[in-house]
Amino acid sequence: MRSGQWPGRRFGWLWGAYGTSALGTWLAFGAFPLIAVQVLHCGPAGVAALSAAGAAVGAAVAVPLAPWVEFRRKRPVLIAMDLVRCAALLSVPTAFAFGVLTYLQLLLVSVVVAAGDITFRAASGAYLKALVPAEDLLVANARFESTAWTTTIIGPPLGGAAIGLLGPVATVAADAVSYLLSALGICATGGHEPQPGRRKARRVRAGDLLDGWRYILADRALRPLFFNTTVFNGLLMAAQPLLAVLMLGRLGFAPWQYGLAFAVPSIGGLLGARLARPLAARFGPRRVLVAAGSLRAIWPVGLAFVGPGTGGLLLVVGLEFGLILCCGVFNPVHATYRLERTATDRITRTLSAWAVTAKASTALLTAVWGVLGGLLGPRTAIGLLGLLLLATPLLLPRRAAALPCEPEPGSGPGPESEPAPSRS
């Protein structure tokens, strides 16, 4: 990897667009659960169902989009997804202002946003790989990761304050505006983006919908990471509605305290993102993936022991700091490794399959644990999730040597049963 620290001006616009939308997302952190609890008076099952159904249906909607997006210019797709999410989110404060906001509308908006998220992430991976030299991919991903955790530090406390002053839908409006600004930033990246070549007929076939999964499962490096991240992220996200109900309801924490509990530990993510590149350079990305992927699993079980008051708040902060530090190291190395392992004409379908599976598994696990939270109580359900997370390192490669070497820049692995696909 070369010593340069800045991947270029066009990347700067993309990075700025990402930072803007990330800040909007974290300003609105927990906004839908808060609206469901405080405005629509939903219980644990209703809050969990909102997260689960939105993610599941959104993932289903996104599946046929992946092969369609693969062979189209990515920048217009990114702009369109930003504008769609902006419009959907703006409908929430509008309906609230007129007193007609319903649970069904929140559900429909969450579906649109989830589908837009998946499509945007899949297209942005392909766009980033085309925009940034291969040797700068880890630098770029580390900057995205640092920005994500920086906005996590700033966003939730500001969002909690805004909710306290302006009401529960204020941050949803801010999130909508952030997507509009992101679309403008992506427009400003400029440059010519060639039309991707097509090897198939323009019409999407039913078999095309499974291309991403076939590619992942046939690759002996991507396959274990796919299962690990899917299960880990699904279990971790399933705990969030339960933790919101526990902290905001039974333990009596104020919204600003809830936001603070997740903002302060994000300093660990910022630190981890800064460590990712030197650690990968010293120990190799494969070892870093296995070590950080294992260490991040040990923290969440402690959330089952959160109590009221300052002590409970400090416990959440400490546990989240350890978890986020490990994730901050893991995420950019994982994102870079995945892009390097994936052939250029498979990136959108592969990343879409990855994101769809993550959304679907999160939806399923969130729904299941919403029911368990109603039956057993949120604390017991969170403890059970923590115990299962302790087992997720078993899904990582048991030895770093089990991972093959990264491909050289410009090459990509094909499924083991067929030659590497041609590039356009």
DRENDREN-596290 format. One line per 10 residues: their letters; for each residue z, x, y of N, C-alpha, C. Coordinates in steps of 0.2 Angstrom, whole numbers. Layout:
# residues N
a	Z:X:Y:Z:X:Y:Z:X:Y; ...
END
This chain:
# residues 424
mrsgqwpgrr	0:4:-6:0:0:0:0:4:6; -4:3:11:-5:7:17:2:6:21; 3:10:26:9:10:30:9:5:36; 3:2:37:2:-3:43:7:-9:42; 10:-11:47:14:-17:47:11:-23:50; 5:-23:52:3:-29:55:-4:-31:52; -5:-36:49:-11:-38:45:-17:-40:50; -16:-41:56:-22:-42:60:-20:-48:65; -25:-49:70:-24:-54:75:-25:-61:72; -29:-62:68:-30:-69:65:-24:-71:61
fgwlwgaygt	-22:-66:57:-15:-67:53:-10:-69:58; -10:-66:64:-5:-68:69:-5:-75:71; -11:-78:72:-11:-85:73:-9:-90:67; -11:-87:61:-9:-91:55:-1:-91:55; 2:-85:56:9:-84:55:12:-88:61; 10:-89:67:13:-93:72:12:-100:70; 7:-102:67:6:-109:65:11:-111:60; 12:-106:55:17:-107:50:24:-108:52; 26:-103:57:32:-103:60:34:-110:64; 29:-112:67:30:-119:71:31:-124:66
salgtwlafg	27:-125:61:28:-130:56:35:-130:52; 37:-123:51:43:-122:47:49:-124:51; 49:-122:58:54:-124:62:55:-132:62; 49:-135:63:49:-143:63:52:-145:56; 50:-142:51:53:-145:44:60:-144:44; 63:-138:46:70:-137:46:74:-141:51; 71:-143:57:74:-147:62:75:-154:58; 71:-156:54:71:-162:51:74:-162:44; 78:-156:42:81:-155:36:86:-161:34; 85:-164:29:89:-169:27:88:-176:31
afpliavqvl	83:-176:35:82:-182:39:81:-189:35; 77:-188:30:76:-194:26:82:-197:22; 86:-192:19:92:-194:16:97:-197:21; 97:-194:27:102:-197:32:99:-204:35; 93:-205:36:90:-211:37:92:-216:32; 91:-214:26:92:-219:20:99:-221:20; 104:-216:21:111:-217:21:114:-221:27; 112:-219:33:115:-221:39:111:-227:42; 105:-228:41:101:-233:44:100:-239:38; 98:-237:32:96:-242:27:101:-243:22
hcgpagvaal	107:-239:23:113:-240:19:112:-239:11; 108:-234:9:107:-233:2:112:-229:-1; 113:-230:-7:118:-226:-11:115:-220:-14; 118:-216:-19:116:-210:-22:109:-211:-26; 109:-217:-29:103:-218:-33:97:-219:-29; 98:-223:-23:92:-224:-18:90:-218:-15; 95:-214:-13:93:-207:-10:89:-203:-15; 91:-202:-21:88:-198:-26:81:-201:-27; 81:-208:-28:74:-211:-29:69:-210:-24; 71:-210:-18:67:-208:-12:64:-201:-13
saagaavgaa	68:-196:-14:65:-190:-15:61:-189:-21; 63:-192:-27:60:-192:-33:53:-195:-33; 53:-201:-31:47:-205:-31:41:-202:-26; 44:-200:-20:39:-197:-16:36:-191:-18; 40:-187:-21:37:-181:-24:32:-182:-30; 34:-187:-34:30:-188:-40:23:-191:-39; 23:-196:-34:17:-199:-33:13:-195:-28; 16:-191:-24:12:-186:-20:9:-181:-24; 12:-179:-29:9:-174:-34:3:-177:-37; 4:-183:-40:-2:-186:-43:-8:-187:-38
vavplapwve	-6:-189:-32:-12:-189:-27:-15:-183:-26; -11:-177:-26:-14:-171:-25:-18:-168:-30; -17:-170:-37:-21:-167:-42:-28:-167:-42; -32:-173:-40:-39:-173:-40:-42:-169:-33; -37:-168:-29:-39:-164:-23:-41:-157:-24; -37:-154:-29:-38:-146:-30:-45:-144:-31; -48:-147:-36:-55:-144:-38:-60:-146:-32; -58:-151:-28:-63:-153:-23:-62:-148:-17; -55:-146:-16:-54:-141:-10:-56:-134:-12; -56:-132:-19:-58:-125:-21:-64:-123:-18
frrkrpvlia	-69:-127:-18:-76:-125:-16:-78:-127:-9; -73:-128:-5:-74:-129:2:-70:-125:7; -73:-124:13:-69:-120:18:-62:-122:18; -57:-117:18:-50:-119:18:-47:-121:25; -50:-118:30:-47:-119:37:-48:-126:39; -53:-129:38:-54:-137:40:-49:-141:35; -48:-139:29:-43:-142:25:-36:-142:28; -34:-136:30:-27:-134:32:-26:-139:38; -31:-139:43:-30:-143:49:-30:-150:47; -34:-152:43:-34:-160:41:-27:-161:38
mdlvrcaall	-24:-157:34:-18:-159:31:-12:-159:36; -12:-154:41:-7:-154:46:-8:-161:50; -14:-163:52:-15:-169:56:-13:-176:52; -14:-176:45:-12:-181:41:-4:-182:41; -1:-176:40:6:-176:39:9:-178:46; 6:-176:52:8:-178:58:8:-185:59; 3:-188:58:2:-196:58:7:-199:54; 8:-197:48:12:-201:43:20:-200:46; 22:-195:48:29:-194:51:30:-198:57; 25:-198:62:26:-202:68:27:-209:67
svptafafgv	24:-212:61:25:-219:60:33:-221:59; 37:-216:57:44:-217:56:48:-219:62; 48:-214:67:51:-216:74:48:-222:77; 41:-223:76:38:-229:79:41:-235:76; 41:-235:69:44:-241:66:51:-242:68; 55:-237:68:62:-237:70:63:-240:77; 59:-238:82:60:-240:88:59:-248:89; 54:-250:85:53:-258:85:57:-262:80; 62:-258:76:66:-261:72:63:-264:65; 58:-261:63:55:-263:57:54:-258:52
ltylqlllvs	58:-253:52:58:-247:47:61:-250:41; 58:-248:35:60:-251:29:60:-245:24; 64:-246:18:64:-241:13:57:-239:10; 53:-245:10:46:-244:7:42:-239:11; 43:-240:18:39:-236:23:41:-228:22; 48:-227:21:50:-220:20:47:-217:14; 47:-222:9:44:-220:2:37:-218:3; 33:-222:6:26:-221:7:24:-214:11; 28:-213:17:28:-207:21:29:-201:17; 34:-202:12:36:-196:8:31:-194:3
vvvaagditf	27:-199:1:21:-198:-4:16:-194:0; 14:-197:6:9:-194:10:10:-186:12; 17:-185:14:19:-179:16:19:-174:10; 21:-177:4:21:-172:-2:14:-170:-4; 9:-175:-4:2:-174:-6:-1:-169:-1; 1:-170:5:-2:-165:10:1:-158:10; 8:-158:8:11:-151:7:8:-147:1; 6:-151:-5:3:-147:-10:-4:-145:-9; -8:-149:-6:-14:-147:-4:-14:-142:1; -10:-142:6:-10:-137:11:-8:-130:8
raasgaylka	-3:-130:4:0:-124:1:-6:-121:-4; -9:-125:-7:-14:-122:-12:-20:-119:-8; -22:-123:-2:-28:-120:2:-26:-114:6; -19:-114:8:-17:-108:12:-17:-102:8; -15:-102:2:-15:-96:-2:-22:-93:-3; -27:-97:-4:-34:-95:-4:-36:-92:3; -34:-95:8:-36:-93:15:-32:-87:16; -26:-86:15:-22:-80:16:-26:-74:12; -28:-75:6:-30:-69:2:-37:-67:5; -41:-72:8:-47:-70:11:-46:-67:18
lvpaedllva	-41:-69:21:-39:-66:28:-36:-60:28; -32:-58:23:-28:-52:24:-30:-47:18; -31:-40:20:-33:-35:15:-27:-35:9; -30:-34:3:-25:-34:-3:-19:-30:-2; -20:-24:1:-14:-20:2:-9:-22:7; -11:-28:11:-6:-30:16:-3:-37:14; -5:-39:8:-3:-46:5:5:-46:5; 8:-41:3:16:-42:2:19:-41:9; 16:-38:14:18:-38:21:18:-45:24; 12:-48:23:11:-55:25:16:-60:22
narfestawt	17:-59:16:21:-64:12:28:-63:14; 30:-56:15:37:-55:17:38:-58:25; 33:-57:29:34:-60:36:34:-68:35; 31:-71:31:31:-78:30:38:-80:28; 41:-76:23:48:-77:20:53:-76:26; 52:-71:30:57:-69:35:57:-75:40; 51:-78:42:50:-83:46:54:-89:44; 52:-91:37:55:-97:34:63:-96:35; 66:-91:33:73:-90:34:76:-90:41; 72:-87:45:74:-88:52:74:-95:55
ttiigpplgg	69:-99:53:69:-106:55:74:-110:52; 76:-108:46:82:-111:42:88:-110:46; 89:-104:49:95:-102:53:95:-107:59; 90:-107:62:90:-111:69:89:-118:68; 85:-121:63:83:-128:63:88:-133:61; 92:-132:56:97:-137:54:102:-138:59; 106:-133:62:111:-134:67:108:-138:73; 101:-136:76:98:-140:81:96:-147:79; 94:-148:73:93:-154:70:99:-159:70; 104:-156:67:111:-160:67:113:-162:74
aaigllgpva	112:-157:79:114:-159:86:109:-164:89; 103:-164:87:98:-169:90:99:-176:87; 101:-176:80:103:-182:77:109:-185:80; 114:-181:82:120:-183:85:119:-186:92; 114:-183:96:113:-185:102:108:-191:103; 102:-190:99:97:-194:100:95:-199:94; 99:-199:89:98:-203:83:95:-200:77; 95:-204:71:93:-200:65:85:-199:65; 81:-202:69:74:-201:68:71:-196:73; 75:-193:77:73:-189:82:69:-183:79
tvaadavsyl	73:-180:74:70:-174:71:64:-175:67; 63:-182:65:56:-183:61:51:-183:66; 52:-185:72:47:-185:78:45:-177:79; 50:-173:80:49:-166:81:45:-163:75; 47:-165:69:43:-162:64:36:-164:64; 34:-170:66:27:-172:67:24:-168:72; 27:-167:78:24:-163:83:23:-156:81; 27:-153:76:26:-146:74:20:-146:70; 18:-151:66:12:-151:62:6:-151:67; 6:-155:72:1:-155:77:0:-148:80
lsalgicatg	5:-144:82:5:-138:85:2:-133:79; 4:-134:73:2:-129:68:-6:-130:67; -8:-136:67:-16:-137:67:-19:-134:73; -16:-134:79:-19:-130:84:-19:-123:83; -14:-120:80:-13:-113:79:-19:-111:73; -20:-115:68:-25:-113:63:-32:-113:66; -33:-118:71:-39:-118:74:-40:-112:78; -35:-109:81:-36:-103:85:-37:-96:81; -36:-97:74:-37:-91:70:-45:-89:71; -49:-93:72:-56:-92:73:-59:-88:67
ghepqpgrrk	-65:-85:69:-68:-81:64:-73:-85:59; -77:-82:56:-82:-86:51:-79:-86:44; -79:-92:42:-76:-93:35:-82:-95:31; -85:-91:26:-91:-93:22:-89:-98:18; -94:-102:16:-94:-108:12:-93:-105:5; -88:-107:1:-87:-104:-6:-93:-107:-10; -95:-102:-15:-100:-104:-19:-98:-109:-25; -102:-113:-28:-101:-117:-33:-104:-116:-39; -100:-116:-45:-104:-115:-51:-105:-121:-55; -102:-126:-52:-102:-133:-56:-105:-138:-51
arrvragdll	-107:-144:-54:-109:-149:-50:-104:-151:-45; -107:-154:-39:-103:-156:-34:-97:-161:-36; -99:-165:-40:-95:-171:-42:-89:-168:-47; -83:-169:-45:-77:-167:-49:-77:-171:-56; -76:-167:-61:-76:-170:-68:-69:-170:-70; -67:-174:-75:-61:-175:-77:-58:-169:-79; -62:-165:-83:-59:-158:-86:-57:-153:-80; -60:-154:-74:-59:-149:-69:-52:-150:-66; -49:-156:-67:-42:-157:-65:-37:-153:-69; -38:-150:-74:-34:-146:-78:-35:-139:-78
dgwryiladr	-40:-137:-74:-42:-130:-74:-36:-125:-72; -32:-127:-67:-27:-123:-64:-21:-122:-70; -20:-127:-74:-15:-127:-79:-17:-122:-85; -24:-123:-86:-27:-119:-92:-26:-112:-90; -28:-110:-83:-28:-103:-81:-21:-100:-81; -16:-104:-79:-9:-101:-79:-7:-100:-86; -8:-105:-91:-5:-105:-97:-8:-99:-102; -14:-98:-100:-18:-93:-103:-16:-85:-101; -13:-85:-95:-11:-78:-93:-4:-76:-95; -4:-71:-98:3:-69:-101:8:-66:-96
alrplffntt	5:-65:-89:10:-63:-84:12:-69:-80; 7:-74:-79:9:-80:-75:13:-85:-78; 12:-85:-85:15:-91:-89:22:-91:-89; 26:-85:-90:33:-85:-90:36:-87:-83; 33:-84:-78:35:-85:-71:34:-92:-69; 29:-95:-71:27:-102:-70:33:-107:-73; 35:-106:-79:40:-110:-82:47:-108:-79; 48:-102:-77:55:-100:-74:55:-104:-67; 50:-103:-63:51:-106:-56:51:-113:-56; 47:-116:-61:47:-123:-61:53:-126:-63
vfngllmaaq	57:-124:-68:63:-126:-70:68:-125:-65; 68:-118:-62:74:-116:-57:73:-121:-51; 67:-121:-48:67:-125:-42:68:-132:-43; 66:-135:-49:67:-142:-50:74:-144:-50; 78:-140:-54:85:-141:-55:89:-140:-48; 87:-134:-44:90:-133:-38:89:-139:-33; 83:-141:-33:81:-147:-28:85:-153:-30; 85:-154:-36:89:-160:-39:96:-161:-36; 99:-155:-35:106:-155:-33:107:-157:-25; 101:-156:-21:102:-157:-14:104:-164:-12
pllavlmlgr	101:-170:-15:103:-176:-13:110:-178:-15; 112:-175:-21:119:-176:-23:124:-172:-19; 122:-166:-16:126:-162:-12:127:-166:-5; 121:-169:-3:121:-173:3:126:-178:3; 126:-182:-3:130:-188:-3:138:-185:-4; 139:-180:-7:146:-177:-8:149:-175:-1; 145:-171:2:147:-168:8:147:-173:14; 142:-177:15:142:-182:21:146:-188:19; 147:-190:13:150:-196:11:157:-195:9; 158:-192:3:165:-192:0:169:-187:4
lgfapwqygl	167:-181:6:171:-176:9:171:-176:16; 167:-181:19:168:-182:26:165:-177:31; 160:-173:29:158:-168:34:153:-171:39; 153:-169:45:148:-171:50:141:-168:49; 136:-172:51:129:-169:50:129:-162:53; 132:-160:58:131:-153:61:134:-148:56; 140:-150:53:143:-146:48:138:-145:42; 135:-150:40:131:-150:34:125:-145:35; 122:-146:41:117:-142:43:119:-134:44; 125:-133:47:128:-127:47:129:-123:41
afavpsiggl	131:-127:36:132:-124:29:126:-121:26; 120:-124:28:114:-121:25:110:-116:30; 112:-116:36:109:-112:41:112:-105:41; 118:-104:41:121:-98:42:120:-94:35; 120:-96:29:118:-92:23:111:-90:24; 106:-93:28:99:-91:28:98:-84:31; 104:-81:34:104:-74:36:102:-70:29; 105:-72:24:104:-69:18:96:-69:16; 93:-74:17:86:-75:15:82:-70:20; 84:-69:26:81:-65:31:82:-58:28
lgarlarpla	88:-56:26:89:-49:24:85:-48:17; 85:-53:13:81:-52:7:74:-51:8; 71:-55:12:64:-54:14:62:-47:16; 67:-44:20:66:-37:23:67:-32:18; 71:-34:12:72:-29:7:66:-29:2; 62:-35:2:58:-36:-4:53:-30:-4; 49:-28:1:44:-23:1:47:-16:-1; 52:-14:2:55:-7:0:57:-8:-8; 60:-13:-10:62:-13:-17:57:-13:-21; 51:-17:-20:45:-17:-24:42:-10:-24
arfgprrvlv	42:-7:-18:39:0:-18:43:5:-22; 50:4:-23:54:9:-26:54:7:-34; 55:1:-36:56:-1:-43:50:-4:-46; 45:-6:-42:40:-10:-45:41:-17:-44; 35:-21:-43:36:-29:-42:39:-32:-48; 37:-29:-54:39:-33:-60:46:-33:-61; 50:-27:-60:57:-26:-61:60:-30:-56; 58:-30:-50:61:-34:-44:61:-42:-46; 55:-44:-49:55:-51:-51:60:-53:-56; 61:-49:-61:65:-51:-66:72:-50:-64
aagslraiwp	74:-45:-60:81:-44:-58:83:-50:-53; 79:-51:-48:81:-56:-43:80:-63:-46; 76:-64:-50:75:-70:-53:81:-72:-58; 84:-67:-60:90:-68:-64:97:-69:-60; 97:-65:-55:103:-65:-50:104:-71:-47; 98:-74:-45:98:-81:-41:101:-86:-45; 102:-86:-51:104:-92:-55:111:-92:-56; 115:-87:-53:122:-87:-55:126:-91:-49; 123:-93:-44:127:-95:-38:128:-103:-38; 123:-107:-40:124:-114:-38:130:-118:-42
vglafvgpgt	132:-115:-48:137:-119:-52:144:-119:-47; 145:-115:-43:151:-115:-39:151:-121:-34; 145:-124:-33:145:-130:-28:149:-136:-31; 150:-136:-37:154:-141:-40:161:-141:-38; 163:-136:-35:170:-135:-33:171:-136:-26; 166:-138:-22:167:-139:-15:172:-144:-13; 177:-142:-9:182:-147:-6:181:-149:1; 185:-153:4:185:-155:11:187:-149:15; 186:-150:22:189:-145:27:185:-138:27; 188:-134:31:186:-127:32:184:-123:26
gglllvvgle	189:-124:21:189:-120:15:182:-122:11; 181:-129:10:175:-131:7:169:-129:10; 169:-129:17:163:-127:21:161:-119:20; 167:-115:20:166:-108:18:163:-107:11; 166:-111:7:163:-110:0:156:-111:-1; 154:-116:2:146:-118:2:142:-112:5; 145:-110:11:142:-105:15:141:-98:10; 146:-96:7:146:-90:3:142:-91:-3; 142:-97:-6:138:-98:-12:130:-98:-10; 129:-101:-5:122:-102:-2:119:-95:0
fglilccgvf	124:-91:3:122:-84:5:119:-80:-1; 123:-80:-6:121:-76:-12:115:-79:-15; 114:-85:-16:108:-88:-19:102:-87:-14; 103:-87:-8:97:-87:-3:95:-79:-3; 100:-75:-3:98:-67:-3:94:-66:-9; 95:-68:-15:91:-67:-21:85:-70:-20; 84:-76:-18:78:-80:-17:74:-76:-12; 77:-73:-6:73:-70:-1:69:-64:-4; 72:-61:-9:69:-55:-12:64:-57:-17; 65:-62:-21:61:-65:-26:54:-68:-23
npvhatyrle	55:-72:-18:49:-76:-16:43:-73:-14; 44:-68:-9:38:-64:-7:34:-60:-12; 39:-57:-16:36:-53:-22:32:-57:-27; 35:-63:-28:32:-68:-33:26:-71:-30; 26:-72:-24:20:-75:-20:14:-70:-20; 16:-64:-19:11:-59:-19:8:-57:-26; 12:-57:-31:10:-55:-37:6:-61:-40; 8:-67:-38:3:-73:-41:-4:-72:-38; -4:-71:-31:-11:-70:-28:-15:-65:-31; -12:-59:-32:-15:-53:-35:-17:-55:-42
rtatdritrt	-13:-59:-46:-15:-60:-53:-21:-65:-54; -22:-69:-48:-27:-75:-49:-33:-73:-46; -39:-75:-50:-45:-74:-47:-47:-78:-41; -51:-75:-37:-52:-78:-30:-55:-85:-31; -59:-87:-36:-62:-93:-36:-58:-98:-41; -51:-96:-42:-47:-100:-46:-40:-101:-42; -40:-98:-36:-33:-98:-32:-31:-106:-30; -35:-110:-27:-33:-116:-25:-31:-120:-31; -35:-120:-37:-33:-124:-42:-27:-122:-46; -26:-115:-46:-20:-113:-49:-14:-114:-45
lsawavtaka	-14:-113:-38:-8:-114:-34:-7:-122:-34; -12:-126:-34:-11:-133:-34:-8:-135:-40; -10:-133:-46:-7:-134:-52:1:-132:-52; 2:-126:-49:9:-124:-49:13:-129:-44; 10:-131:-39:14:-135:-34:15:-142:-37; 10:-145:-40:10:-151:-43:16:-151:-48; 16:-146:-52:21:-146:-58:28:-146:-55; 28:-141:-49:35:-141:-46:37:-147:-43; 32:-151:-40:34:-158:-37:36:-163:-42; 32:-163:-48:33:-168:-53:40:-166:-56
stalltavwg	41:-160:-58:48:-158:-61:53:-159:-57; 53:-158:-50:58:-160:-46:59:-167:-45; 54:-171:-45:55:-178:-45:58:-181:-51; 56:-178:-57:59:-181:-63:67:-179:-63; 68:-172:-62:75:-170:-62:79:-173:-57; 76:-175:-51:80:-178:-46:82:-185:-48; 77:-189:-51:78:-195:-53:84:-196:-58; 83:-191:-63:88:-191:-69:95:-189:-66; 95:-184:-61:102:-183:-59:104:-188:-54; 100:-192:-51:102:-197:-46:106:-202:-51
vlggllgprt	103:-204:-57:107:-209:-61:113:-206:-63; 113:-199:-65:119:-196:-68:124:-196:-62; 122:-194:-56:127:-194:-50:130:-201:-49; 126:-207:-50:129:-213:-50:134:-215:-56; 133:-212:-62:137:-213:-67:143:-209:-68; 142:-202:-66:147:-197:-67:150:-195:-61; 147:-197:-55:149:-194:-49:145:-188:-47; 144:-187:-40:140:-181:-38:143:-174:-40; 150:-174:-40:152:-167:-41:151:-165:-49; 152:-170:-53:151:-168:-60:144:-167:-62
aigllgllll	139:-171:-58:132:-170:-59:130:-163:-57; 133:-161:-51:131:-154:-48:133:-149:-53; 139:-149:-56:142:-144:-60:137:-144:-66; 135:-149:-69:130:-149:-75:124:-145:-73; 121:-147:-67:115:-143:-65:116:-136:-64; 122:-134:-62:124:-127:-61:124:-123:-68; 127:-127:-73:127:-124:-80:120:-123:-82; 115:-128:-81:109:-127:-84:105:-121:-80; 106:-121:-74:103:-115:-70:105:-108:-72; 111:-108:-75:113:-101:-78:108:-99:-84
atplllprra	105:-104:-87:101:-102:-93:94:-101:-91; 92:-102:-84:85:-101:-82:82:-94:-83; 87:-89:-82:84:-82:-83:81:-81:-90; 83:-85:-95:80:-84:-102:72:-86:-102; 70:-89:-97:63:-91:-96:59:-85:-93; 62:-80:-90:59:-75:-87:57:-70:-93; 52:-66:-92:50:-61:-97:57:-57:-99; 58:-56:-105:64:-53:-108:64:-45:-106; 58:-42:-105:58:-35:-103:53:-35:-98; 54:-31:-93:49:-30:-88:42:-27:-90
aalpcepepg	43:-23:-96:37:-21:-99:32:-26:-102; 35:-32:-103:31:-38:-105:26:-40:-101; 27:-38:-94:22:-40:-89:16:-35:-89; 10:-37:-89:5:-32:-88:4:-29:-81; 1:-24:-80:0:-21:-74:-4:-25:-69; -2:-25:-63:-6:-29:-58:-13:-27:-58; -18:-31:-57:-25:-30:-57:-26:-26:-50; -32:-22:-51:-34:-18:-45:-36:-23:-40; -36:-22:-33:-38:-26:-28:-46:-28:-29; -47:-34:-28:-54:-37:-30:-55:-39:-37
sgpgpesepa	-50:-38:-41:-51:-40:-48:-46:-46:-49; -47:-50:-54:-43:-55:-56:-43:-56:-64; -37:-58:-67:-37:-59:-74:-41:-65:-76; -45:-66:-81:-47:-72:-83:-42:-74:-89; -43:-80:-91:-39:-82:-97:-41:-77:-103; -36:-76:-107:-36:-71:-112:-42:-73:-117; -44:-80:-117:-49:-82:-122:-56:-82:-120; -56:-80:-113:-63:-80:-110:-64:-74:-105; -70:-72:-103:-70:-67:-98:-68:-69:-92; -66:-64:-87:-64:-66:-81:-70:-70:-77
psrs	-68:-75:-73:-74:-79:-70:-77:-75:-65; -84:-76:-64:-87:-73:-59:-85:-75:-52; -86:-70:-47:-84:-72:-40:-90:-73:-36; -88:-77:-31:-94:-79:-26:-93:-74:-20
END
